Amino acid sequence: MPFPENVPSVDDLLSLPLHEIALLSPDLLAEMQREISAASKQMKTVSARFNAALEVRYAPRAAEERRVSGKDTGTVRFEDGDCTIVADLPKRVDWNQAKLASMVARIIEAGDDPTQYVDIAYKVPERKYGAWPDAIREGFEPARTVRTGTLSVTLIPAEEQQ
């Protein structure tokens, strides 16, 4: 569907008041939503390529700086021309949940408080909660809080509804 020449661009959306955007026709909003989605995908691809190029250029030097500093992860700084390069390699630690539970049980058996050593969190998947019998669900209800996420709206023009 062709649109008039004065259709707001993706860049225009940054300065248009929200109420003006909200008053645009549904067809126009749907087209703009497609353009924004395409632009977002393109920027993710561009960003990934750019970051990969930075990694190709600076990862070896950052690794050497970390080695000299005696560390495997973290932030190092070094110069390249007139720029200070800040290269951060974050540490990601995963814990085996079954082994942690075993250690917590041992701490409790020894008479110590495991919360001095570990953070303990309980989670109930909503699908499991929904499958529980009413009696069990009622017992857990006071510990449950339901919050909503962010509203997502997708416009589908009539010609695409097949």
C-alpha positions in Angstrom: 0.0 0.0 0.0 1.6 3.3 -1.0 1.8 6.1 1.6 2.0 9.8 1.1 5.3 11.5 0.9 4.8 13.2 4.4 4.8 9.9 6.3 6.9 10.3 9.4 10.3 8.6 9.2 11.8 6.5 11.9 14.0 9.5 12.8 10.9 11.7 13.0 9.5 9.5 15.7 12.1 10.8 18.1 10.7 14.3 18.0 7.0 13.8 17.4 4.8 14.1 20.5 3.4 10.7 21.5 -0.2 11.9 21.1 0.5 12.8 17.5 1.9 9.3 16.8 -1.0 7.7 18.5 -3.4 9.6 16.2 -1.9 8.2 13.0 -4.0 5.7 11.0 -3.7 2.0 11.8 -2.3 1.3 8.4 0.4 3.9 8.8 1.2 2.7 12.3 1.6 -0.9 10.9 3.9 0.3 8.2 6.0 2.3 10.7 6.1 -0.7 13.0 7.5 -2.8 10.1 10.1 -0.1 9.3 11.2 0.1 13.0 11.5 -3.7 13.2 13.6 -3.8 10.1 15.8 -1.0 11.3 16.2 -2.7 14.7 17.3 -5.9 13.1 19.7 -4.1 10.8 21.2 -2.2 13.8 21.6 -5.5 15.8 23.5 -6.9 12.8 25.6 -3.8 12.3 26.4 -3.7 16.1 27.4 -7.4 16.1 29.7 -7.0 13.1 31.3 -3.8 14.6 31.8 -5.5 18.0 33.3 -8.5 16.3 35.7 -6.2 14.4 36.7 -4.5 17.7 37.3 -8.0 19.2 39.5 -9.0 16.3 41.5 -5.8 16.8 41.8 -5.6 20.5 41.2 -9.1 22.1 44.8 -10.2 21.7 46.2 -7.0 23.3 43.6 -7.2 26.0 44.5 -10.8 26.7 48.2 -9.9 27.0 47.4 -7.0 29.3 45.3 -9.3 31.5 48.1 -11.9 31.5 50.7 -9.3 32.5 48.3 -8.2 35.3 47.9 -11.8 36.5 44.2 -12.0 35.9 42.0 -14.1 33.6 39.0 -11.8 33.6 38.1 -8.2 34.3 38.9 -4.8 32.9 42.2 -3.7 31.4 43.1 -0.3 29.9 45.6 0.5 27.3 46.3 3.1 24.6 45.8 2.9 20.9 46.8 6.2 19.2 44.9 9.0 21.0 42.3 6.6 22.4 42.2 4.8 25.7 40.9 1.3 25.1 38.8 -0.2 28.0 38.5 -3.9 27.4 36.2 -5.8 29.9 36.0 -9.6 30.0 33.3 -10.2 32.6 33.4 -13.3 34.8 30.4 -15.6 34.5 30.1 -18.2 37.2 27.6 -21.0 37.1 26.9 -23.2 40.2 25.7 -26.8 40.0 22.3 -26.5 41.8 22.2 -30.1 43.0 25.7 -29.9 44.5 24.9 -26.6 46.2 21.7 -28.1 47.7 23.9 -30.9 49.1 26.3 -28.4 50.6 23.5 -26.4 52.1 22.1 -29.6 53.7 25.5 -30.4 55.1 25.8 -26.9 56.6 22.4 -27.3 58.2 23.3 -30.7 59.6 26.5 -29.2 61.1 24.3 -26.7 62.9 25.4 -23.6 60.9 23.3 -21.1 59.1 23.7 -21.6 55.3 22.6 -18.1 54.6 25.9 -16.9 55.9 27.5 -18.7 52.9 25.0 -18.8 50.1 21.9 -16.9 48.9 18.9 -19.1 48.7 16.0 -18.4 46.4 12.8 -20.4 45.8 11.0 -20.2 42.5 7.8 -21.8 41.3 7.2 -22.1 37.6 3.8 -20.7 36.8 3.0 -23.8 34.7 3.6 -26.1 37.7 1.6 -23.7 40.0 -1.3 -23.9 37.6 -1.3 -27.7 37.7 -1.3 -28.0 41.5 -4.5 -29.1 43.3 -6.5 -26.2 44.8 -5.6 -27.1 48.4 -1.8 -26.8 47.7 -2.3 -23.7 45.6 -4.2 -21.9 48.4 -1.4 -22.6 50.8 1.1 -20.9 48.5 -1.2 -18.0 47.5 0.1 -15.6 50.2 3.6 -16.0 48.9 2.6 -15.2 45.3 2.6 -11.8 43.7 1.5 -11.3 40.1 2.9 -8.3 38.2 2.3 -7.5 34.5 5.0 -7.1 32.0 5.1 -4.5 29.2 2.2 -4.4 26.8 3.2 -5.5 23.3 1.0 -4.4 20.4 1.4 -5.7 16.8 -0.6 -4.2 14.0 -1.5 -6.7 11.2 -3.0 -5.0 8.1 -6.1 -6.7 6.6 -4.2 -7.9 3.5 -1.8 -9.8 5.7 -4.5 -11.6 7.7 -4.6 -14.9 5.8 
